[in-house]
Amino acid sequence: MNHTFSKNGLKIPSIGIGTWDIQGSSCINIVQEALEIGYRHIDCASMYENEKEVGKGMSNSRVDREEIFITTKINTTGWTPSKGNGPYLKNQEITRSFDKSLLDLDSDYVDLLLIHWPRFETNLGDMLEILYKLKDEKKVNEVGVANFNSHLLKECFDLGFKDIFCNQIEYHPFLSQTKLLEVMQDFEILPVAYCPICRGDVARHDVLIRLSEKYLKTPAQIALRWIYQQKIISIPKTANSYRLQENIDIYDFEIEDKDMLEIYGLERNQRLVPNLEINELKYPFD
Ligand SMILES: NC(=O)c1ccc[n+]([C@@H]2O[C@H](COP(=O)([O-])OP(=O)(O)OC[C@H]3O[C@@H](n4cnc5c(N)ncnc54)[C@H](OP(=O)(O)O)[C@@H]3O)[C@@H](O)[C@H]2O)c1
């Protein structure tokens, strides 16, 4: 049901459920429900403070662990919604923080571990070394990054880390990431789109509404299919059962080339994550 992309022999379902801002029993229930209706990819993060609930949702679903692709992210900045701005994690705390993620997720490993944001106390080389050590220890199947621009990706390569699995970035019809996506393609880094339905904005756009009528789909499905046809993975978040089903029902139609182009034309440089509260640095995004 959920089509996959693959790299290094590891298959990643092209749609995952995002879990940012879902807490408590709604998180447990939506993760369980997602798995029961066919999702096999869950995106979470230490920063979201809900890995325990994600773990509970997984175990309630009774879907085998091996069938599920779990991504989590190291919060190197120490920032959490409940505690506000914290100090950067020191090297040894990074491994400890990840061990807590595993404990909370009730799993011996994750499929993919990302650096959540390119800010850390230590330098990039040390940081990647710590993550790749976790991979050697088989606690992590693949290592990736999030919110990295093309310069930082190049730096990873220059440091000898040429096997970055993915870069998770904001991507939707209202934000072109052309330059960054080209660099990622050159480096064979899989793109993962966060905010793929622009936090609901796609449902209110005239062109996407018109195309939804043409294809007998919803505007969110048009946006997710448009991303899928570019061979980009997406992780829409919903805490609503109806939209959960909607967001994964995108495999039974194809958007024509001329309509793909029209959607590319909706770019308006709209960023939902322009500047995390923790990010005082002036950071070029591409
Ligand atoms: N790496 C990073 O720095 C980073 C940053 C941001 C996000 N992420 C990840 O990416 C995931 C997705 O991003 P996001 O949550 O920011 O934005 P999103 O998935 O684009 O949008 C989620 C919002 O859209 C609504 N929605 C969901 N399905 C819909 C549909 N079919 N039609 C209309 N509205 C719909 C949801 O409300 P309901 O819940 O009421 O349906 C929610 O308010 C996050 O949950 C997180 O896992 C990562």
The ligand as an ORCA input file, in Angstrom:
! r2SCAN-3c Opt
* xyz 0 1
  N      13.273     18.358     10.760
  C      12.612     19.439     11.124
  O      13.218     20.448     11.548
  C      11.118     19.460     11.024
  C      10.444     20.686     11.064
  C       9.049     20.672     10.959
  C       8.377     19.465     10.832
  N       9.056     18.269     10.828
  C       8.358     16.967     10.715
  O       7.481     17.020      9.606
  C       6.147     16.722     10.025
  C       5.141     17.465      9.151
  O       5.311     18.861      9.232
  P       4.257     19.805      9.981
  O       3.556     18.995     10.994
  O       4.978     20.993     10.430
  O       3.295     20.282      8.802
  P       2.300     19.547      7.749
  O       2.412     18.082      7.814
  O       2.504     20.222      6.419
  O       0.865     20.021      8.236
  C       0.271     19.589      9.427
  C      -0.986     20.445      9.634
  O      -1.883     20.261      8.535
  C      -3.124     19.706      8.981
  N      -3.476     18.631      8.029
  C      -3.016     17.352      8.004
  N      -3.523     16.676      6.967
  C      -4.331     17.544      6.307
  C      -5.136     17.431      5.136
  N      -5.213     16.285      4.458
  N      -5.839     18.531      4.733
  C      -5.755     19.698      5.421
  N      -5.007     19.870      6.540
  C      -4.300     18.801      6.979
  C      -2.857     19.157     10.372
  O      -4.000     19.303     11.195
  P      -4.719     17.991     11.854
  O      -3.708     17.356     12.766
  O      -5.881     18.584     12.557
  O      -5.091     17.115     10.692
  C      -1.747     20.077     10.873
  O      -2.303     21.258     11.404
  C       6.155     17.149     11.503
  O       5.053     16.608     12.214
  C       7.490     16.616     11.933
  O       7.434     15.212     12.124
  C      10.422     18.269     10.888
*
